[in-house]
Amino acid sequence: MISVLHVFAAIIALFVVLLGFKSITKSRFCVICASISLTWIGLVILSWMDLFDNPVLVAILMGQSVVGIYYLLERRMPEKFHIFRLPFLLSLTFAGYALLEIPDSALLIAVLLGALWALLGIAYWYRERVGVRDIVDRIIACCKDW
């Protein structure tokens, strides 16, 4: 059976290999992110084949990828789109969870996320209106200056 030690060793090995690949090809990607992502993707496949059974470890690694994707897009998106940070992060979280197990409440979660996307989409659309601007600015500033 694959242990946590094996998983950590695999991440380190992937890091070394991908670092070499990146330097040879001049590719632009985060070697840590790729190492973590490739590891949990492999573990999910192994778990589907009943060859790995540690959903906590997979979930932790997935969470690292979710946060990495979140921060990557946050840096690259214009600030006006930061109003969508919460639904984006929750959507990524739900997608990661669904890879491991489809919850009984999946449809309700999807509806809730859709409603959140729609509500913030409306706020984004009307962001220049006086009553809405303050709310949008507060949502965008939620993670600043803390």
PyMOL commands that set and color helices and strands:
alter all, ss='L'
color gray80, all
select helices_A, chain A and resi 4-25+31-48+55-76+79-100+106-125+130-143
alter helices_A, ss='H'
color red, helices_A
deselect
rebuild
show_as cartoon
